[in-house]
Amino acid sequence: MRIDPKELQFEFFRSSGPGGQDVYTVSTAVRLRFDVGRSPSLPDEVKPRLARLAGKRLTEEGILLIEARRFRTQEQNRQDALERLTSLIDQARKRPIHRRPTKPTQASRERRLKGKKPRATAKHQRKTPSTDRSADS
């Protein structure tokens, strides 16, 4: 799947962290903006899954924001943001497998009850014997 580069907007800003008092400070961090709702590159069935996967990275307007500041160069951070976007889209393209509810087999029910029986017997034997006066009369 190819996304049209015109749909992607890159914004470069100064990354936090050690940089010193250099005159030549560079804006190396990258913020990638991708409009999920209006993208013609994405099929309609993928858009809601992508929005769910994006979580807090999705704005109220439906724009996906990915910030990359792991590397010291603009180009590496740009590539990192693109890779993260494509990874998210690849995850969203996979249809979730719907679980079919099944019933336990007769043998598994019997095994469960067989395992419970000794425990119940042990607990029953711990009870103090009841003193039933009507039986003595």
Buried (B, 14 or more C-beta within 10 A) or exposed (E): EEBEEEBBEBEBEEBEEEEEEEEEEEEBBBBBBBBBBEBEEBEEEBBEBBBEBBEEBBEEEBBBBBBBBEBEEBEBBBBBBBEBBEEBBEEBBEEEEEEEEEEEEEEEEEEEEEEEEEEEEEEEEEEEEEEEEEEEE
